[in-house]
């Protein structure tokens, strides 16, 4: 861990802070901090920035309720920029979008961005806006029992492929299972953040158990 004194603030006493979602890893916003706002952020565990336009501190979410709970703060190699991983309570942008970065400038046609979060949003869209001919919309239309049946079938397919030690087929079947699990999660109102928090809590518990065993 480095000390705040080692950070390099610019001539105006500011340091850029890139905020990312700890679960989806998506960049949410780019803001600035001065020493005071950074200290407040670390003390409260919530992002607090310095507005260059208003020339004042602002605690993200204080008026909107969209607080950003800090998971980690990391400085770059020159110690003149910060990467802040957060769990957001709501949209990061004042326009109401999850991220401030919503306007594509260029996209390599041979490369596509992908994340479970993006897939989750696509699947959710097939539930809120049913598309004729969409398999995902078909599943939502049939309801929970159909979704659960598919999850069960895919679990079996994963077991068969893994038992045969067929890596390619196992990857294929696990991908099918993950997709159907995401459909189930949306149907059940479960978010990736819910799973992240649960797994994170188990990691802490395992760490404590390991520590206890080491001291015995």
Residue frames as a rotation matrix with the C-alpha (Angstrom) as fourth column:
UNK 1
0.578 0.816 0.000 0.00
0.816 -0.578 0.000 0.00
0.000 0.000 -1.000 0.00
UNK 2
-0.492 -0.727 0.479 1.29
0.694 -0.659 -0.288 3.47
0.525 0.191 0.829 -0.84
UNK 3
-0.342 0.292 -0.893 0.68
0.705 -0.549 -0.450 6.67
-0.622 -0.783 -0.018 1.11
UNK 4
0.711 0.673 0.205 -1.43
0.661 -0.540 -0.520 9.55
-0.240 0.505 -0.829 -0.21
UNK 5
0.543 -0.571 -0.616 1.70
-0.237 -0.808 0.540 11.71
-0.806 -0.147 -0.574 0.07
UNK 6
-0.470 -0.764 0.442 3.24
0.191 0.400 0.896 9.66
-0.862 0.505 -0.042 -2.74
UNK 7
0.269 0.651 0.710 0.49
0.890 0.114 -0.441 10.61
-0.368 0.751 -0.549 -5.19
UNK 8
-0.805 -0.589 -0.071 1.20
0.487 -0.724 0.489 13.34
-0.339 0.359 0.869 -7.73
UNK 9
0.350 0.917 -0.189 -1.56
0.681 -0.388 -0.621 15.95
-0.643 0.089 -0.760 -7.92
UNK 10
0.079 -0.318 0.945 -1.38
0.925 -0.330 -0.188 18.39
0.372 0.889 0.268 -10.85
UNK 11
-0.795 -0.503 0.339 -0.79
0.401 -0.855 -0.328 22.14
0.454 -0.125 0.882 -10.71
UNK 12
-0.245 0.797 0.551 -4.39
-0.550 -0.583 0.598 22.66
0.798 -0.157 0.581 -9.62
UNK 13
-0.628 -0.088 0.773 -4.10
-0.757 0.298 -0.581 20.10
-0.179 -0.950 -0.254 -6.86
UNK 14
0.450 0.891 0.062 -6.15
-0.815 0.438 -0.378 17.51
-0.364 0.120 0.924 -8.77
UNK 15
-0.784 -0.583 0.213 -5.71
-0.443 0.766 0.465 13.91
-0.434 0.270 -0.859 -9.81
UNK 16
-0.216 0.739 -0.638 -7.90
-0.878 0.138 0.458 12.10
0.427 0.659 0.619 -12.41
UNK 17
-0.602 0.124 0.788 -9.98
-0.470 0.743 -0.476 9.22
-0.645 -0.658 -0.389 -11.07
UNK 18
-0.520 0.411 -0.748 -11.26
-0.644 0.386 0.660 6.53
0.561 0.826 0.064 -13.43
UNK 19
-0.364 0.497 0.787 -14.24
-0.762 0.328 -0.559 4.80
-0.536 -0.803 0.259 -11.83
UNK 20
-0.604 0.135 -0.785 -15.13
-0.532 0.665 0.524 1.23
0.593 0.734 -0.330 -12.84
UNK 21
0.517 0.818 0.254 -17.86
-0.814 0.377 0.443 -1.21
0.266 -0.435 0.860 -11.83
UNK 22
-0.308 -0.728 0.612 -16.27
-0.884 0.456 0.097 -3.90
-0.350 -0.511 -0.785 -9.66
UNK 23
0.104 0.441 0.891 -18.54
-0.076 0.897 -0.435 -6.58
-0.992 -0.023 0.127 -11.11
UNK 24
0.869 0.340 0.359 -18.85
0.316 0.176 -0.932 -5.78
-0.381 0.924 0.046 -14.82
UNK 25
-0.124 -0.990 -0.060 -15.47
0.742 -0.133 0.657 -3.98
-0.659 0.037 0.751 -15.00
UNK 26
0.282 0.306 0.909 -17.14
0.879 -0.463 -0.116 -1.34
0.385 0.832 -0.400 -17.17
UNK 27
-0.842 -0.536 -0.059 -15.76
0.527 -0.796 -0.298 2.20
0.113 -0.283 0.953 -16.98
UNK 28
0.105 0.945 -0.311 -18.45
0.981 -0.150 -0.126 4.33
-0.166 -0.291 -0.942 -15.33
UNK 29
0.961 0.216 0.174 -16.97
0.241 -0.961 -0.140 7.79
0.137 0.176 -0.975 -15.33
UNK 30
-0.169 -0.985 0.040 -13.85
0.856 -0.167 -0.489 9.93
0.489 -0.049 0.871 -15.28
UNK 31
0.882 0.430 0.193 -13.78
0.258 -0.784 0.564 12.55
0.394 -0.448 -0.803 -12.54
UNK 32
-0.095 -0.942 0.321 -11.21
0.061 -0.327 -0.943 14.45
0.994 -0.070 0.089 -10.51
UNK 33
0.747 0.227 -0.625 -10.20
0.611 0.137 0.780 14.44
0.262 -0.964 -0.036 -6.87
UNK 34
0.203 -0.754 0.625 -8.13
-0.518 -0.624 -0.585 16.75
0.831 -0.204 -0.517 -4.75
UNK 35
-0.754 -0.592 -0.284 -6.44
-0.100 0.532 -0.841 15.60
0.649 -0.606 -0.460 -1.57
UNK 36
-0.712 0.526 0.465 -9.45
-0.642 -0.221 -0.734 16.49
-0.284 -0.821 0.495 0.61
UNK 37
0.299 0.894 -0.334 -11.99
-0.954 0.290 -0.077 14.65
0.028 0.341 0.940 -1.56
UNK 38
-0.016 -0.390 -0.921 -9.73
-0.327 0.872 -0.364 11.61
0.945 0.295 -0.142 -1.72
UNK 39
-0.931 -0.345 0.121 -9.38
-0.200 0.202 -0.959 11.58
0.306 -0.917 -0.257 2.05
UNK 40
-0.296 0.912 0.284 -13.17
-0.875 -0.139 -0.464 11.83
-0.384 -0.386 0.839 2.40
UNK 41
0.330 0.396 -0.857 -13.58
-0.793 0.609 -0.024 8.99
0.512 0.688 0.515 -0.10
UNK 42
-0.413 -0.595 -0.689 -11.24
-0.102 0.782 -0.615 6.73
0.905 -0.184 -0.384 1.84
UNK 43
-0.933 0.078 0.350 -12.84
-0.357 -0.105 -0.928 7.63
-0.036 -0.991 0.126 5.18
UNK 44
-0.131 0.988 0.086 -16.45
-0.850 -0.067 -0.522 7.15
-0.510 -0.141 0.849 4.05
UNK 45
-0.622 -0.115 0.774 -15.84
0.196 0.935 0.297 4.35
-0.758 0.336 -0.559 1.56
UNK 46
0.510 0.794 0.329 -17.82
0.659 -0.115 -0.743 6.40
-0.552 0.596 -0.582 -0.96
UNK 47
-0.282 -0.657 0.699 -16.53
0.945 -0.317 0.084 8.34
0.167 0.684 0.710 -3.96
UNK 48
0.636 0.328 -0.699 -16.18
0.439 -0.898 -0.022 12.05
-0.635 -0.292 -0.715 -3.37
UNK 49
0.060 -0.580 0.812 -14.91
0.989 -0.076 -0.127 14.25
0.136 0.811 0.569 -6.17
UNK 50
-0.325 -0.166 -0.931 -13.89
0.313 -0.948 0.060 17.83
-0.892 -0.272 0.360 -6.81
UNK 51
0.552 0.612 0.567 -15.99
0.764 -0.098 -0.638 19.66
-0.335 0.785 -0.521 -9.39
UNK 52
-0.587 -0.805 0.089 -13.76
0.754 -0.503 0.423 21.73
-0.296 0.315 0.902 -11.66
UNK 53
-0.345 0.550 0.761 -16.82
0.556 -0.533 0.638 23.59
0.756 0.643 -0.122 -12.94
UNK 54
0.688 0.709 0.152 -18.31
0.248 -0.427 0.870 24.48
0.682 -0.561 -0.470 -9.56
UNK 55
-0.272 -0.904 0.330 -14.98
-0.224 -0.274 -0.935 24.52
0.936 -0.328 -0.128 -7.72
UNK 56
-0.006 0.297 0.955 -16.36
-0.999 -0.037 0.005 22.50
0.037 -0.954 0.297 -4.83
UNK 57
-0.928 -0.291 0.233 -16.43
-0.328 0.934 -0.140 19.02
-0.177 -0.206 -0.962 -3.37
UNK 58
0.048 0.987 -0.151 -19.29
-0.987 0.071 0.146 16.70
0.154 0.142 0.978 -4.26
UNK 59
-0.640 -0.142 0.755 -20.11
-0.427 0.883 -0.196 13.35
-0.639 -0.447 -0.626 -2.75
UNK 60
-0.772 0.334 -0.541 -21.44
-0.455 0.304 0.837 11.14
0.444 0.892 -0.083 -5.53
UNK 61
-0.440 0.700 -0.563 -25.04
0.514 0.710 0.481 10.17
0.736 -0.078 -0.672 -4.73
UNK 62
-0.909 0.040 -0.414 -25.61
0.363 -0.409 -0.837 12.78
-0.202 -0.912 0.357 -2.04
UNK 63
-0.536 0.755 -0.377 -28.56
-0.673 -0.652 -0.350 14.25
-0.510 0.067 0.858 -3.97
UNK 64
-0.157 0.466 -0.871 -29.43
-0.877 0.340 0.340 11.41
0.454 0.817 0.355 -6.37
UNK 65
0.551 0.302 0.778 -28.95
-0.700 0.674 0.234 8.47
-0.454 -0.674 0.584 -4.01
UNK 66
0.937 -0.244 -0.251 -26.64
-0.018 0.683 -0.730 6.84
0.350 0.688 0.636 -6.57
UNK 67
0.566 -0.754 0.333 -23.74
-0.693 -0.216 0.688 6.32
-0.446 -0.620 -0.645 -4.18
UNK 68
0.557 -0.509 -0.657 -20.62
-0.331 0.589 -0.737 4.49
0.762 0.628 0.160 -5.30
UNK 69
0.888 -0.204 0.412 -19.26
-0.338 0.319 0.886 2.13
-0.312 -0.926 0.214 -2.63
UNK 70
0.305 -0.874 -0.378 -15.52
-0.911 -0.152 -0.383 1.84
0.277 0.461 -0.843 -3.01
UNK 71
0.994 -0.068 -0.082 -13.98
0.079 0.986 0.147 -1.62
0.071 -0.152 0.986 -3.32
UNK 72
0.253 -0.964 -0.086 -10.43
0.844 0.176 0.507 -0.53
-0.474 -0.201 0.857 -4.07
UNK 73
0.943 -0.123 -0.309 -8.31
-0.231 -0.910 -0.345 2.46
-0.239 0.397 -0.886 -5.08
UNK 74
0.398 -0.824 0.403 -5.21
0.752 0.545 0.372 1.87
-0.526 0.155 0.836 -7.20
UNK 75
0.482 -0.336 -0.809 -2.64
-0.410 -0.903 0.130 4.37
-0.774 0.269 -0.573 -8.48
UNK 76
0.982 -0.188 -0.034 -0.96
0.041 0.380 -0.924 4.03
0.186 0.906 0.381 -11.86
UNK 77
0.435 -0.888 -0.148 2.80
0.880 0.454 -0.140 3.56
0.192 -0.069 0.979 -12.35
UNK 78
-0.391 -0.572 0.721 3.45
0.430 -0.806 -0.406 7.33
0.814 0.152 0.561 -12.33
UNK 79
-0.451 0.322 -0.832 1.17
0.880 0.006 -0.475 7.77
-0.148 -0.947 -0.286 -9.32
UNK 80
-0.920 0.134 -0.368 -0.64
-0.150 -0.989 0.015 10.62
-0.362 0.069 0.930 -11.10
UNK 81
-0.322 0.881 -0.347 -3.94
-0.747 -0.011 0.664 8.86
0.581 0.474 0.662 -11.85
UNK 82
-0.674 0.161 0.721 -6.32
-0.554 0.535 -0.638 6.66
-0.489 -0.829 -0.272 -9.86
UNK 83
-0.534 0.578 -0.617 -8.40
-0.278 0.569 0.774 3.62
0.798 0.585 -0.143 -10.78
UNK 84
-0.709 0.365 0.603 -11.36
-0.660 -0.041 -0.750 3.27
-0.249 -0.930 0.270 -8.41
UNK 85
-0.739 0.470 -0.483 -13.40
0.116 0.795 0.596 0.07
0.664 0.384 -0.642 -8.36
UNK 86
-0.759 0.527 0.382 -16.89
-0.632 -0.459 -0.624 0.54
-0.154 -0.715 0.682 -6.96
UNK 87
-0.659 0.747 0.089 -20.25
0.752 0.656 0.058 -1.08
-0.015 0.105 -0.994 -6.37
UNK 88
-0.929 0.277 0.245 -22.75
-0.206 -0.938 0.278 1.51
0.307 0.208 0.929 -7.66
UNK 89
-0.626 0.779 0.017 -26.19
0.225 0.203 -0.953 2.03
-0.746 -0.593 -0.303 -6.17
UNK 90
0.566 0.821 0.073 -27.46
0.364 -0.169 -0.916 3.41
-0.739 0.545 -0.395 -9.48
UNK 91
0.758 -0.224 0.613 -26.49
0.589 -0.168 -0.790 5.21
0.280 0.960 0.004 -12.69
UNK 92
-0.089 -0.883 -0.461 -23.10
0.901 -0.269 0.341 6.90
-0.425 -0.385 0.819 -12.74
UNK 93
-0.779 -0.244 0.577 -24.04
0.557 -0.692 0.459 9.56
0.287 0.680 0.675 -15.28
UNK 94
-0.756 0.497 -0.426 -26.14
-0.034 -0.679 -0.733 12.63
-0.654 -0.540 0.530 -14.52
UNK 95
-0.556 0.557 -0.617 -28.11
-0.813 -0.210 0.543 11.79
0.173 0.804 0.570 -17.68
UNK 96
0.312 0.745 0.589 -29.37
-0.868 0.476 -0.142 8.63
-0.386 -0.467 0.795 -16.01
UNK 97
0.658 -0.160 -0.736 -27.23
-0.404 0.750 -0.523 6.09
0.636 0.642 0.429 -17.85
UNK 98
0.933 -0.292 -0.210 -25.13
0.355 0.654 0.668 3.45
-0.058 -0.698 0.714 -16.08
UNK 99
-0.037 -0.998 -0.047 -21.95
0.870 -0.055 0.489 4.88
-0.491 -0.023 0.871 -17.60
UNK 100
0.314 0.050 -0.948 -20.91
-0.170 -0.980 -0.108 8.29
-0.934 0.195 -0.299 -18.87
UNK 101
-0.668 -0.649 -0.364 -19.28
-0.516 0.052 0.855 6.52
-0.536 0.759 -0.369 -21.82
UNK 102
-0.003 0.816 0.577 -22.26
0.247 0.560 -0.791 5.85
-0.969 0.140 -0.203 -24.10
UNK 103
0.762 0.308 -0.570 -21.25
-0.369 -0.517 -0.773 7.45
-0.532 0.799 -0.280 -27.41
UNK 104
0.393 -0.620 0.679 -19.28
0.638 0.715 0.284 5.19
-0.662 0.322 0.677 -29.78
UNK 105
0.336 -0.388 -0.859 -16.67
-0.571 -0.808 0.142 6.98
-0.749 0.443 -0.493 -31.90
UNK 106
-0.017 -0.387 -0.922 -15.15
-0.929 0.347 -0.128 3.99
0.369 0.854 -0.366 -33.70
UNK 107
0.452 0.182 0.873 -15.43
-0.565 0.816 0.122 0.20
-0.690 -0.548 0.472 -33.58
UNK 108
-0.649 -0.696 -0.308 -13.12
-0.726 0.446 0.523 -2.39
-0.227 0.563 -0.794 -35.08
UNK 109
0.282 0.858 -0.429 -15.42
-0.942 0.332 0.046 -4.62
0.182 0.391 0.902 -37.13
UNK 110
0.053 -0.352 -0.934 -13.19
-0.231 0.906 -0.354 -7.62
0.971 0.235 -0.034 -36.44
UNK 111
-0.845 -0.336 -0.417 -13.31
0.334 0.278 -0.901 -7.22
0.418 -0.900 -0.123 -32.68
UNK 112
0.130 0.953 0.274 -16.35
0.007 -0.277 0.961 -7.08
0.992 -0.123 -0.042 -30.41
UNK 113
-0.636 -0.226 0.738 -16.63
-0.690 -0.262 -0.675 -5.98
0.346 -0.938 0.011 -26.80
UNK 114
0.171 0.723 -0.669 -18.16
-0.056 0.685 0.726 -8.64
0.984 -0.086 0.158 -24.56
UNK 115
-0.856 -0.330 0.398 -18.88
-0.437 0.051 -0.898 -9.12
0.275 -0.943 -0.188 -20.89
UNK 116
-0.689 0.645 -0.331 -21.40
0.704 0.703 -0.097 -11.05
0.170 -0.300 -0.939 -18.83
UNK 117
-0.475 0.497 -0.726 -22.91
0.274 -0.700 -0.659 -7.71
-0.836 -0.512 0.197 -17.90
UNK 118
-0.649 0.191 -0.736 -23.48
-0.697 -0.537 0.475 -6.85
-0.304 0.822 0.482 -21.56
UNK 119
-0.823 0.355 -0.443 -25.00
0.024 0.802 0.598 -10.28
0.567 0.482 -0.668 -22.21
UNK 120
-0.648 0.579 -0.494 -27.19
0.699 0.197 -0.687 -9.86
-0.301 -0.791 -0.533 -19.14
UNK 121
-0.478 0.450 -0.755 -28.53
-0.253 -0.893 -0.372 -6.57
-0.841 0.013 0.541 -20.49
UNK 122
-0.753 0.177 -0.634 -29.20
-0.628 0.098 0.772 -8.12
0.199 0.979 0.038 -23.89
UNK 123
-0.768 0.465 -0.441 -31.13
0.468 0.877 0.110 -10.97
0.438 -0.122 -0.891 -22.28
UNK 124
-0.568 0.556 -0.607 -33.06
0.478 -0.378 -0.793 -8.53
-0.670 -0.740 -0.052 -20.07
UNK 125
-0.642 0.284 -0.712 -34.03
-0.605 -0.758 0.243 -6.62
-0.470 0.587 0.659 -23.20
UNK 126
-0.785 0.346 -0.514 -35.55
-0.219 0.621 0.753 -9.79
0.579 0.704 -0.412 -24.65
UNK 127
-0.607 0.595 -0.527 -37.79
0.795 0.455 -0.402 -9.99
0.000 -0.663 -0.749 -21.58
UNK 128
-0.387 0.435 -0.813 -38.93
0.231 -0.808 -0.543 -6.37
-0.893 -0.398 0.212 -21.51
UNK 129
0.037 0.349 -0.936 -39.29
-0.850 -0.481 -0.213 -6.16
-0.525 0.804 0.279 -25.29
UNK 130
0.136 0.085 0.987 -40.33
0.066 0.993 -0.094 -9.56
-0.989 0.078 0.129 -26.60
UNK 131
-0.336 -0.334 -0.881 -38.90
-0.852 -0.291 0.436 -10.29
-0.402 0.897 -0.187 -30.04
UNK 132
0.764 0.634 0.121 -40.71
-0.493 0.694 -0.524 -12.68
-0.416 0.341 0.843 -32.37
UNK 133
0.797 -0.462 -0.389 -38.43
-0.049 0.593 -0.804 -15.55
0.602 0.660 0.450 -33.29
UNK 134
-0.106 -0.851 0.515 -36.11
-0.765 -0.261 -0.588 -14.89
0.635 -0.457 -0.624 -30.32
UNK 135
-0.059 0.008 -0.998 -35.28
0.323 0.946 -0.012 -18.03
0.945 -0.323 -0.059 -28.34
UNK 136
-0.917 -0.338 -0.214 -34.68
0.315 -0.277 -0.908 -15.91
0.247 -0.900 0.360 -25.25
UNK 137
-0.623 0.762 0.176 -38.08
-0.776 -0.630 -0.021 -14.25
0.094 -0.150 0.984 -25.52
UNK 138
0.047 0.601 -0.798 -39.56
-0.387 0.747 0.540 -17.71
0.921 0.284 0.267 -26.06
UNK 139
-0.502 -0.319 -0.804 -38.11
0.542 0.608 -0.580 -18.90
0.674 -0.727 -0.132 -22.75
UNK 140
-0.989 0.146 0.001 -39.46
-0.099 -0.668 -0.738 -15.89
-0.107 -0.730 0.675 -20.87
UNK 141
-0.359 0.910 -0.208 -42.84
-0.845 -0.222 0.486 -16.40
0.396 0.350 0.849 -22.54
UNK 142
0.014 0.315 -0.949 -42.99
0.006 0.949 0.316 -20.02
1.000 -0.010 0.012 -21.38
UNK 143
0.698 0.334 0.633 -42.12
-0.528 -0.358 0.770 -19.03
0.484 -0.872 -0.073 -17.82
UNK 144
0.144 -0.706 0.694 -40.11
-0.982 -0.015 0.188 -20.32
-0.122 -0.708 -0.695 -14.89
UNK 145
0.543 0.100 0.834 -40.80
-0.252 0.967 0.048 -24.05
-0.801 -0.236 0.550 -15.29
UNK 146
0.963 -0.185 0.196 -39.47
0.245 0.299 -0.922 -24.06
0.112 0.936 0.334 -18.86
UNK 147
0.484 -0.822 0.299 -36.38
-0.645 -0.566 -0.514 -22.07
0.592 0.056 -0.804 -17.84
UNK 148
0.192 -0.379 0.905 -35.68
-0.872 0.357 0.334 -24.45
-0.450 -0.854 -0.262 -14.95
UNK 149
0.821 0.156 0.549 -36.09
0.061 0.932 -0.357 -27.45
-0.568 0.327 0.756 -17.24
UNK 150
0.843 -0.530 0.094 -33.49
0.031 -0.126 -0.992 -26.02
0.537 0.839 -0.090 -19.62
UNK 151
0.254 -0.763 0.595 -31.08
-0.931 -0.359 -0.064 -25.30
0.262 -0.538 -0.801 -16.77
UNK 152
0.400 -0.035 0.916 -31.42
-0.519 0.815 0.258 -28.91
-0.755 -0.579 0.308 -15.64
UNK 153
0.950 -0.013 0.313 -30.84
0.255 0.613 -0.748 -30.22
-0.183 0.790 0.586 -19.16
UNK 154
0.647 -0.744 0.169 -27.75
-0.320 -0.466 -0.825 -28.07
0.692 0.480 -0.539 -19.62
UNK 155
0.270 -0.526 0.806 -26.35
-0.935 0.058 0.351 -29.21
-0.231 -0.848 -0.476 -16.26
UNK 156
0.650 0.052 0.758 -26.63
-0.038 0.999 -0.036 -32.80
-0.759 -0.006 0.651 -17.47
UNK 157
0.934 -0.298 0.196 -24.92
0.225 0.067 -0.972 -31.93
0.277 0.952 0.129 -20.76
UNK 158
0.429 -0.810 0.400 -22.03
-0.797 -0.548 -0.256 -30.34
0.426 -0.209 -0.880 -18.88
UNK 159
0.306 -0.265 0.914 -21.61
-0.694 0.596 0.405 -33.45
-0.652 -0.758 -0.002 -16.73
UNK 160
0.838 0.070 0.540 -21.61
0.251 0.831 -0.496 -35.76
-0.484 0.552 0.679 -19.77
UNK 161
0.818 -0.547 0.181 -19.05
-0.027 -0.349 -0.937 -33.65
0.575 0.761 -0.300 -21.64
UNK 162
0.302 -0.722 0.623 -16.81
-0.930 -0.366 0.026 -33.26
0.209 -0.587 -0.782 -18.60
UNK 163
0.502 -0.049 0.864 -16.98
-0.414 0.863 0.289 -36.98
-0.759 -0.503 0.413 -17.81
UNK 164
0.887 -0.151 0.437 -15.85
0.441 0.559 -0.702 -37.70
-0.138 0.815 0.563 -21.37
UNK 165
0.119 -0.874 -0.472 -12.93
0.424 -0.385 0.820 -35.31
-0.898 -0.298 0.325 -20.80
UNK 166
-0.020 -0.004 1.000 -13.86
0.980 -0.197 0.019 -33.47
0.197 0.980 0.008 -23.98
UNK 167
-0.554 -0.297 -0.777 -12.64
0.601 -0.789 -0.127 -29.94
-0.575 -0.538 0.616 -23.31
UNK 168
-0.985 0.163 0.051 -14.12
-0.071 -0.662 0.746 -28.34
0.156 0.732 0.664 -26.42
UNK 169
-0.272 0.942 -0.194 -17.54
0.332 0.281 0.900 -29.87
0.903 0.181 -0.389 -25.82
UNK 170
-0.084 0.190 -0.978 -17.37
0.996 0.032 -0.079 -29.05
0.016 -0.981 -0.192 -22.11
UNK 171
-0.863 -0.254 -0.438 -16.67
0.266 -0.963 0.036 -25.38
-0.431 -0.085 0.898 -22.88
UNK 172
-0.792 0.607 0.071 -19.59
-0.109 -0.254 0.961 -25.38
0.601 0.753 0.267 -25.31
UNK 173
-0.027 0.836 -0.548 -21.98
0.605 0.450 0.657 -26.93
0.796 -0.314 -0.518 -22.79
UNK 174
-0.346 -0.148 -0.927 -20.81
0.889 -0.368 -0.273 -24.70
-0.301 -0.918 0.259 -19.93
UNK 175
-0.998 -0.017 -0.068 -21.49
-0.009 -0.928 0.373 -21.70
-0.069 0.373 0.925 -22.16
UNK 176
-0.396 0.914 -0.091 -25.03
0.076 0.131 0.988 -22.97
0.915 0.384 -0.121 -22.77
UNK 177
0.018 0.373 -0.928 -25.48
0.927 0.341 0.155 -23.46
0.374 -0.863 -0.340 -19.03
UNK 178
-0.718 -0.351 -0.601 -24.23
0.576 -0.784 -0.230 -19.97
-0.391 -0.512 0.765 -18.19
UNK 179
-0.886 0.434 0.166 -26.61
-0.171 -0.636 0.752 -18.45
0.432 0.638 0.638 -20.73
UNK 180
-0.052 0.935 -0.352 -29.60
0.279 0.352 0.894 -20.29
0.959 -0.052 -0.279 -19.28
UNK 181
-0.174 -0.083 -0.981 -28.51
0.984 0.012 -0.175 -19.39
0.026 -0.996 0.080 -15.75
UNK 182
-0.969 -0.177 -0.173 -28.50
0.177 -0.984 0.018 -15.72
-0.174 -0.013 0.985 -16.75
UNK 183
-0.500 0.864 0.053 -32.02
-0.152 -0.148 0.977 -16.13
0.853 0.481 0.205 -18.11
UNK 184
0.117 0.514 -0.850 -33.04
0.751 0.514 0.414 -17.70
0.650 -0.687 -0.326 -14.79
UNK 185
-0.602 -0.434 -0.670 -31.38
0.779 -0.505 -0.373 -14.89
-0.176 -0.747 0.642 -12.85
UNK 186
-0.951 0.280 0.134 -33.34
-0.208 -0.897 0.390 -12.24
0.230 0.343 0.911 -14.74
UNK 187
-0.157 0.937 -0.314 -36.57
0.049 0.325 0.945 -14.20
0.986 0.132 -0.097 -14.33
UNK 188
0.233 0.188 -0.954 -35.88
0.875 0.389 0.290 -14.46
0.425 -0.902 -0.074 -10.58
UNK 189
0.887 0.121 0.447 -34.78
0.008 -0.969 0.245 -10.83
0.463 -0.214 -0.861 -10.19
UNK 190
0.655 -0.740 -0.152 -31.18
0.448 0.218 0.867 -11.76
-0.609 -0.636 0.474 -9.33
UNK 191
0.910 -0.367 -0.193 -28.35
-0.406 -0.692 -0.597 -9.51
0.086 0.621 -0.779 -10.50
UNK 192
0.406 -0.865 -0.296 -24.68
0.344 0.445 -0.827 -10.18
0.847 0.234 0.478 -11.16
UNK 193
-0.245 -0.457 0.855 -24.00
-0.574 -0.642 -0.508 -7.89
0.781 -0.615 -0.105 -8.20
UNK 194
0.620 0.538 0.571 -26.00
-0.782 0.365 0.505 -10.27
0.063 -0.760 0.647 -5.96
UNK 195
0.919 -0.317 -0.232 -23.81
0.274 0.941 -0.199 -13.18
0.282 0.119 0.952 -7.03
UNK 196
0.084 -0.937 0.340 -20.66
0.111 -0.331 -0.937 -11.08
0.990 0.116 0.076 -6.72
UNK 197
0.024 -0.021 0.999 -21.52
-0.867 -0.498 0.010 -10.10
0.497 -0.867 -0.030 -3.14
UNK 198
0.884 0.369 0.287 -22.30
-0.463 0.773 0.433 -13.69
-0.062 -0.516 0.854 -2.18
UNK 199
0.717 -0.675 -0.175 -19.06
0.484 0.662 -0.572 -15.07
0.502 0.325 0.801 -3.64
UNK 200
-0.032 -0.730 0.683 -17.11
-0.206 -0.664 -0.719 -12.21
0.978 -0.164 -0.129 -2.11
UNK 201
0.373 0.243 0.896 -18.49
-0.905 -0.117 0.408 -12.98
0.204 -0.963 0.176 1.34
UNK 202
0.999 -0.030 0.023 -17.53
0.026 0.986 0.163 -16.63
-0.028 -0.162 0.986 0.94
UNK 203
0.369 -0.922 0.114 -14.00
0.314 0.009 -0.949 -15.61
0.875 0.386 0.293 -0.06
UNK 204
-0.029 -0.335 0.942 -13.66
-0.720 -0.647 -0.253 -13.66
0.694 -0.685 -0.223 3.19
UNK 205
0.728 0.380 0.570 -14.94
-0.675 0.540 0.503 -16.63
-0.117 -0.751 0.650 5.19
UNK 206
0.888 -0.436 -0.147 -12.49
0.345 0.843 -0.413 -19.01
0.304 0.316 0.899 3.48
UNK 207
0.111 -0.881 0.459 -9.67
-0.076 -0.468 -0.880 -16.57
0.991 0.063 -0.119 4.15
UNK 208
0.169 0.022 0.985 -10.52
-0.939 -0.300 0.168 -16.51
0.300 -0.954 -0.030 7.86
UNK 209
0.955 0.211 0.208 -10.71
-0.263 0.927 0.267 -20.30
-0.136 -0.309 0.941 8.00
UNK 210
0.604 -0.793 -0.074 -7.27
0.394 0.378 -0.838 -20.58
0.693 0.477 0.541 6.37
UNK 211
-0.033 -0.600 0.799 -5.87
-0.499 -0.683 -0.534 -18.06
0.866 -0.416 -0.277 8.84
UNK 212
0.519 0.331 0.788 -7.30
-0.854 0.208 0.476 -20.02
-0.006 -0.920 0.391 11.77
UNK 213
0.986 -0.154 -0.061 -5.79
0.146 0.982 -0.121 -23.27
0.078 0.111 0.991 10.49
UNK 214
0.312 -0.927 0.210 -2.39
0.185 -0.157 -0.970 -21.62
0.932 0.342 0.122 10.10
UNK 215
-0.109 -0.350 0.930 -2.41
-0.754 -0.581 -0.307 -20.48
0.648 -0.734 -0.201 13.74
UNK 216
0.830 0.490 0.267 -3.38
-0.547 0.618 0.565 -23.84
0.112 -0.615 0.781 15.15
